[in-house]
Amino acid sequence: MTTPWGEPALTRFPEDPRDRLRAWDASDEYLLRHLAEERVPLDGTVVVVGDRWGALVTALAAHRPVQITDSHLAQEATRANLARAGVEPGAVRLLTTQDPPPERIDVLLVRVPKSLALLEDQLLRLAPAVHAGTVVVGTGMVKEIHTSTLTLFERILGPTRTSLAEKKARLIFCAPDPALVRPGNPWPYVYTLPDGIGPAAGGTVVNHAGVFCADRLDIGTRFFLHHLPEARGRRVVDLGCGNGVVGTSVALADPDAEVLFVDESFQAVASAEATYKANGVSGHAEFRVGDGLEGVPSGSVDLVLNNPPFHSHQATTDATAWRMFTGARRALRPGGELWVIGNRHLGYHVKLRKLFGNSRLVASDAKFVVLKAVKR
């Protein structure tokens, strides 16, 4: 990536030479060019929110910025890109969306996330640290920035305007107003599960901002809950756990089960832990932020339950599903089972047969299929 501060070599995480998706886009370049052309002072506390793969903080590393991200993969990509660029350890402070933000922010750079809820939550958390002199610049592709995006900046921080579009990217300029009366933060959002969905019926769900389907039970999970296998005291993984409803349902049905909740989103794992605790489950559970089942010993689990995503930001890809399936096969004991729910058109049965040598249809409706693969 060419920037006013050099040309760092950037990759996504996990690094895959076959992956043609770049670790930056035109919105990153536009923001960095603006900072240089307008000579924005970067000698104070610079905070970068939502940096997708570390492109922004790698370019600005000499100014010792703080990165705030919800993504474990983005954080790992940032570490790798900083090391590749020869940045000294500790020059960039890496925080998650669950960590307390800096007490004072002089430059706030926001890579607009896909989730409007996550943007709302983060702006509300950061607002107390913003002062009248703070330079606030947001960036994103034109298709990612809507009227609702600008309304959030204006409602939480102050008067907001946008730039002209360049290479289908746009900047957001916000002038902080310390006298602005801000709304309270509605996150995390708590709701009650409906009846008729098994052991979790009537239970409590806690959703931190940015977690999929934050205000209701999505139809795919609802269908999955009707067809979950018995845990029978085994070690179970809720892989890509989101708010943890699936793993919590398993634990409610069988308190002897050991459930591992895993997601690459810090917000999701925090939600899963809060959901589990809110339902008073008496079993044993572990909550882990990571890249799928990386770090889980081979042959150590009996059952993996998975609803894999098929988007990476704006890109449609099956790379995440494939990594999840491959990791599940490695982590499962012989005879262990991977249960997957997905949209019918995604054709997961083909991947499972290729990887496991088998795939059985457990249940289906007009939109979803539940598949089972057994490790031989």
C-alpha positions, 0 to 999 in steps of 0.5 A: 500500500502506497502512503505518505509515510511509506509503502508497507507490505500488508496481508490479511490473517491468516495469511494465504498466498492464494487469497486475492483480497487486499488488506486495505482499500481505497478508503484507507488510502483516502484517509491517510492522504487526507491526514498528510495533505491537511497536515493534521497534527498527530503528536497527541493521542491518536485512536484508530477504531475498526482498522480492518487489517491494521493498514491504518495503524501500520502506516501511522506507527511512528505516531504511536497510535491506539487501535481499537478492534472487535476482531481477533483476526484484525488484531493478529493481522495488525501484529504481523503487519507491524512486525513486517514493517519493522515497527518496534513492539509496543509502538502501537497499543492494541485494544479490543472493543471490550477494553476501557478506551484512552481517557483523552483522544486528540485524533479519532479515526474511524473505519466505518463498520458494517454494523451500525450498532457497533458504531453507535456503541463505540462512539458512545464509549469514546465520546467522553474522551473527545474534546473540542479540539479533537480531529474526528475523521471517519472513512469507508466505501460509499456503499458503507456510509449512509444517512444513518451513519452520519446521523450517529456521528452528529447525534453523539459527537457533533456537527458532521459533513462528508467529503466528495467521493474518490475511488468509491470511498468517502470521508466523514468530518465531525466537529466535536461539541462538548456541550452536546447532550448525548443519549445513553448507551443502549448496549448490551441489549437484553431480550427473552427467548420465545417458547417452543425452542427447546431447553433455552425457551424463555431464557435470557439473551445478552447481545453486545453491539455488533453481534448478529441479529442483536434484538431477536432470535434469527431464523437459522439459529431457531431452526438449529435449536430444534435439531440439536444433538444430545451432548451426553456429558461430552466436550462440546464446542459452539464454534462461531458462537455469536451470543452463545444461544446454541451452546447455552441450550446444550448446557441447559439440556445437559449440565454434565456437558463441557461447552467451549464457546469460540468466536473471533469477535470480542463482542460475541464472546462477551455476549456468549459469556453474559448469556450463559451466566444470565441463564444460571447454567450449572455446568462447566464452560470456557469462553475463548476469542480466537481463530476457530479451533486454533489452539484447541488440542487435536482429538480433544472434543466430541461434538462441534456445532457450527453456523459459519459466516459466508461474508468477510466484511463486504466480500462473499467467501467460503474461506472462513467456513472451510477453516472452521470445518478443517479445524473441527476435523482436527479437534474432533476425536475419532467418532466425533461429530460436526453439526453444521447449519447453513443456507441450502444454496451454500452447498456445505455438504460438498465440502464436508464430504471432501473433508470428512468422507461423509455428510448426512442431512439431518433436517431441512426446510425451504431455506436451511439445512442441518448437516452432520459429518463424522470423523472416521 
